[in-house]
Amino acid sequence: MKILVIGSGGREHALVWKLAQSRRVSEILCAPGNAGIAAEAASASGKPVETVPINADDLPGLLKLALREKAELTVVGPDNPLALGIVDLFQGQRLRIWGPTKKAAQFESSKVFSQEFMNRHKIPSPRSEAFENPEAAVAFARSLGGRCAVKADGLALGKGVILCCNEEEAARAIQQIMVAKAFGEAGRRLVIQEFLEGLEVSLHALCDGRVARLFPTAQDHKRIFDGDEGPNTGGMGAYSPTPFVSQDDLEAIQRAILDPWVAGCQAEGIDFRGVLYPGIMLTPRGPKVIEFNARFGDPEAQVYITRLENDLLDLLEACLDGTLAKLELRWAPHVSVCVVLASEGYPGSYAKGRVIRGLAEAGALDRVKVFHAGTGRQGDQVVTQGGRVLGVTAWGSDLAATRDLAYRAADRIHFEGAQCRRDIGMKALNILRETNSKLW
């Protein structure tokens, strides 16, 4: 089978890497891809992955590519093409494509839509309101004592959320989003949510329009600096599984969140086929959804994919065919840890074109995979091209040892201004040490 993957990040590299292992995949194209994706090859045929310089939001260009190359399946990685309606466009040409339609992708592309859907279907979520007027938004934030999350309604590269601790910070965040247009048209409307205390986890579920099959737990690290300090990013690292969500907890989340979400979609004629990624806060009053995403997380995809034992192609096709109920998701009983190496200045402005050294040395370590995100080539050299550059991922039977392995691999890689968090997975490790327990 010939497959087209859309996107250029670490998530897309992980998807390509896993799809390339399928015995049914003979050829993979990726648009636009990155330097690491271009180094992969389909194991069944030995044919290298071909990267095509078409941006993920160039829908007409991608459609022409899929038609010309006779792609038998297109896999959409990032959120923007989904929000723009790439699935609807491809389906109109009778092309097989994995991912939610434009209507279904609103769970991520509109915070207002998502929050109102949760309210209608009694899905546990924080107290919140949507606003188009900055003065009304400030008044609501004041009613919460300024302790709130201020969220741009639309897509903002994972950075459209500002966490506030007081009224002054909240007023400044509202001004930044709605008046200064820090996130462009994404901030024309915003949602303000009460600030929730607890542990945040990233859950994923494959969906086929009728059922939602939960993945194991993972935890992302959104803020740029250790100790969850500094501004939000697209994600600085992740690990799976977490020690603070039991199987009983997952079953309770399925009943309280996923089941009413599926029922709500069916009641409202939303045919969601793809992966739903709810961010969950574990509060003293139970789990609550703080946001929905309509695609794999990044870097959560990297830790999930390195644990997944199924042929990924089988799962993607089951989503499209409505046959997920017939499949069992199989996960390796190990821990995966991903450490993101980012450019100096990220999540603000950053330089590009800095030479990356040590990739081969890091990749030579056993149970390590270096997933590329913001990379490109200049001659024979791999250089930085984005804010998040690499996702150094390791797996093993023990969280502490796996963390050490991931950082040992990351420390073999060098480029000017490289930065990373040094505390990925430490919350889990501290809990395990305090309780004298293990993940398994």
JOBEL-V496233 format. One record per residue. N is the residue number from 0. RES is the residue in three letters. D_FIRST is the distance of its C-alpha to the first C-alpha in whole Angstrom. Layout:
N_RES_D_FIRST / N_RES_D_FIRST
This chain:
0_MET_0 / 1_LYS_4 / 2_ILE_6 / 3_LEU_10 / 4_VAL_13 / 5_ILE_16 / 6_GLY_19 / 7_SER_21 / 8_GLY_23 / 9_GLY_23 / 10_ARG_21 / 11_GLU_18 / 12_HIS_18 / 13_ALA_19 / 14_LEU_15 / 15_VAL_14 / 16_TRP_15 / 17_LYS_14 / 18_LEU_11 / 19_ALA_11 / 20_GLN_12 / 21_SER_10 / 22_ARG_9 / 23_ARG_6 / 24_VAL_5 / 25_SER_5 / 26_GLU_7 / 27_ILE_9 / 28_LEU_11 / 29_CYS_14 / 30_ALA_17 / 31_PRO_20 / 32_GLY_19 / 33_ASN_22 / 34_ALA_23 / 35_GLY_22 / 36_ILE_18 / 37_ALA_18 / 38_ALA_19 / 39_GLU_16 / 40_ALA_14 / 41_ALA_10 / 42_SER_12 / 43_ALA_10 / 44_SER_11 / 45_GLY_13 / 46_LYS_12 / 47_PRO_14 / 48_VAL_13 / 49_GLU_14 / 50_THR_17 / 51_VAL_18 / 52_PRO_22 / 53_ILE_21 / 54_ASN_23 / 55_ALA_22 / 56_ASP_24 / 57_ASP_24 / 58_LEU_22 / 59_PRO_23 / 60_GLY_21 / 61_LEU_18 / 62_LEU_18 / 63_LYS_19 / 64_LEU_16 / 65_ALA_13 / 66_LEU_15 / 67_ARG_15 / 68_GLU_12 / 69_LYS_10 / 70_ALA_8 / 71_GLU_6 / 72_LEU_8 / 73_THR_11 / 74_VAL_13 / 75_VAL_16 / 76_GLY_19 / 77_PRO_22 / 78_ASP_25 / 79_ASN_26 / 80_PRO_23 / 81_LEU_23 / 82_ALA_27 / 83_LEU_26 / 84_GLY_24 / 85_ILE_21 / 86_VAL_19 / 87_ASP_22 / 88_LEU_21 / 89_PHE_18 / 90_GLN_18 / 91_GLY_21 / 92_GLN_19 / 93_ARG_17 / 94_LEU_14 / 95_ARG_12 / 96_ILE_13 / 97_TRP_15 / 98_GLY_18 / 99_PRO_22 / 100_THR_23 / 101_LYS_26 / 102_LYS_29 / 103_ALA_27 / 104_ALA_27 / 105_GLN_30 / 106_PHE_31 / 107_GLU_30 / 108_SER_31 / 109_SER_34 / 110_LYS_37 / 111_VAL_39 / 112_PHE_37 / 113_SER_36 / 114_GLN_39 / 115_GLU_40 / 116_PHE_38 / 117_MET_39 / 118_ASN_42 / 119_ARG_42 / 120_HIS_40 / 121_LYS_42 / 122_ILE_39 / 123_PRO_41 / 124_SER_42 / 125_PRO_44 / 126_ARG_47 / 127_SER_46 / 128_GLU_47 / 129_ALA_45 / 130_PHE_47 / 131_GLU_47 / 132_ASN_51 / 133_PRO_51 / 134_GLU_55 / 135_ALA_54 / 136_ALA_51 / 137_VAL_54 / 138_ALA_56 / 139_PHE_53 / 140_ALA_52 / 141_ARG_56 / 142_SER_56 / 143_LEU_54 / 144_GLY_56 / 145_GLY_53 / 146_ARG_51 / 147_CYS_48 / 148_ALA_44 / 149_VAL_44 / 150_LYS_41 / 151_ALA_40 / 152_ASP_38 / 153_GLY_35 / 154_LEU_33 / 155_ALA_34 / 156_LEU_32 / 157_GLY_33 / 158_LYS_36 / 159_GLY_38 / 160_VAL_40 / 161_ILE_43 / 162_LEU_45 / 163_CYS_49 / 164_CYS_52 / 165_ASN_55 / 166_GLU_56 / 167_GLU_56 / 168_GLU_52 / 169_ALA_51 / 170_ALA_53 / 171_ARG_52 / 172_ALA_48 / 173_ILE_49 / 174_GLN_50 / 175_GLN_47 / 176_ILE_45 / 177_MET_46 / 178_VAL_49 / 179_ALA_48 / 180_LYS_44 / 181_ALA_43 / 182_PHE_39 / 183_GLY_40 / 184_GLU_39 / 185_ALA_38 / 186_GLY_41 / 187_ARG_43 / 188_ARG_43 / 189_LEU_43 / 190_VAL_43 / 191_ILE_45 / 192_GLN_45 / 193_GLU_48 / 194_PHE_47 / 195_LEU_46 / 196_GLU_47 / 197_GLY_45 / 198_LEU_42 / 199_GLU_39 / 200_VAL_35 / 201_SER_32 / 202_LEU_30 / 203_HIS_26 / 204_ALA_25 / 205_LEU_22 / 206_CYS_23 / 207_ASP_21 / 208_GLY_24 / 209_ARG_26 / 210_VAL_26 / 211_ALA_26 / 212_ARG_25 / 213_LEU_27 / 214_PHE_26 / 215_PRO_29 / 216_THR_31 / 217_ALA_31 / 218_GLN_34 / 219_ASP_33 / 220_HIS_36 / 221_LYS_36 / 222_ARG_40 / 223_ILE_40 / 224_PHE_43 / 225_ASP_43 / 226_GLY_45 / 227_ASP_43 / 228_GLU_45 / 229_GLY_45 / 230_PRO_42 / 231_ASN_39 / 232_THR_36 / 233_GLY_32 / 234_GLY_32 / 235_MET_34 / 236_GLY_33 / 237_ALA_32 / 238_TYR_32 / 239_SER_31 / 240_PRO_32 / 241_THR_36 / 242_PRO_39 / 243_PHE_40 / 244_VAL_38 / 245_SER_38 / 246_GLN_36 / 247_ASP_39 / 248_ASP_39 / 249_LEU_35 / 250_GLU_36 / 251_ALA_39 / 252_ILE_36 / 253_GLN_34 / 254_ARG_37 / 255_ALA_39 / 256_ILE_36 / 257_LEU_32 / 258_ASP_34 / 259_PRO_36 / 260_TRP_33 / 261_VAL_31 / 262_ALA_34 / 263_GLY_35 / 264_CYS_31 / 265_GLN_32 / 266_ALA_35 / 267_GLU_35 / 268_GLY_31 / 269_ILE_29 / 270_ASP_26 / 271_PHE_24 / 272_ARG_21 / 273_GLY_20 / 274_VAL_22 / 275_LEU_26 / 276_TYR_27 / 277_PRO_31 / 278_GLY_34 / 279_ILE_36 / 280_MET_40 / 281_LEU_42 / 282_THR_45 / 283_PRO_48 / 284_ARG_48 / 285_GLY_44 / 286_PRO_41 / 287_LYS_40 / 288_VAL_37 / 289_ILE_38 / 290_GLU_35 / 291_PHE_32 / 292_ASN_28 / 293_ALA_25 / 294_ARG_23 / 295_PHE_22 / 296_GLY_26 / 297_ASP_26 / 298_PRO_27 / 299_GLU_27 / 300_ALA_23 / 301_GLN_23 / 302_VAL_26 / 303_TYR_24 / 304_ILE_20 / 305_THR_22 / 306_ARG_24 / 307_LEU_21 / 308_GLU_20 / 309_ASN_17 / 310_ASP_14 / 311_LEU_13 / 312_LEU_10 / 313_ASP_12 / 314_LEU_15 / 315_LEU_13 / 316_GLU_12 / 317_ALA_16 / 318_CYS_17 / 319_LEU_16 / 320_ASP_17 / 321_GLY_20 / 322_THR_20 / 323_LEU_20 / 324_ALA_24 / 325_LYS_22 / 326_LEU_21 / 327_GLU_23 / 328_LEU_22 / 329_ARG_23 / 330_TRP_25 / 331_ALA_26 / 332_PRO_30 / 333_HIS_30 / 334_VAL_31 / 335_SER_29 / 336_VAL_31 / 337_CYS_30 / 338_VAL_32 / 339_VAL_32 / 340_LEU_34 / 341_ALA_35 / 342_SER_36 / 343_GLU_40 / 344_GLY_41 / 345_TYR_38 / 346_PRO_38 / 347_GLY_40 / 348_SER_40 / 349_TYR_39 / 350_ALA_39 / 351_LYS_36 / 352_GLY_35 / 353_ARG_37 / 354_VAL_35 / 355_ILE_34 / 356_ARG_35 / 357_GLY_34 / 358_LEU_30 / 359_ALA_30 / 360_GLU_33 / 361_ALA_32 / 362_GLY_28 / 363_ALA_30 / 364_LEU_31 / 365_ASP_30 / 366_ARG_28 / 367_VAL_28 / 368_LYS_25 / 369_VAL_26 / 370_PHE_24 / 371_HIS_24 / 372_ALA_25 / 373_GLY_28 / 374_THR_27 / 375_GLY_27 / 376_ARG_28 / 377_GLN_31 / 378_GLY_31 / 379_ASP_31 / 380_GLN_32 / 381_VAL_30 / 382_VAL_32 / 383_THR_32 / 384_GLN_31 / 385_GLY_31 / 386_GLY_33 / 387_ARG_31 / 388_VAL_30 / 389_LEU_29 / 390_GLY_28 / 391_VAL_29 / 392_THR_28 / 393_ALA_29 / 394_TRP_29 / 395_GLY_32 / 396_SER_34 / 397_ASP_37 / 398_LEU_37 / 399_ALA_40 / 400_ALA_38 / 401_THR_35 / 402_ARG_36 / 403_ASP_38 / 404_LEU_35 / 405_ALA_33 / 406_TYR_37 / 407_ARG_37 / 408_ALA_34 / 409_ALA_35 / 410_ASP_38 / 411_ARG_37 / 412_ILE_35 / 413_HIS_37 / 414_PHE_37 / 415_GLU_40 / 416_GLY_41 / 417_ALA_38 / 418_GLN_39 / 419_CYS_38 / 420_ARG_39 / 421_ARG_41 / 422_ASP_41 / 423_ILE_37 / 424_GLY_38 / 425_MET_41 / 426_LYS_42 / 427_ALA_40 / 428_LEU_42 / 429_ASN_45 / 430_ILE_45 / 431_LEU_44 / 432_ARG_47 / 433_GLU_49 / 434_THR_48 / 435_ASN_48 / 436_SER_45 / 437_LYS_41 / 438_LEU_38 / 439_TRP_37
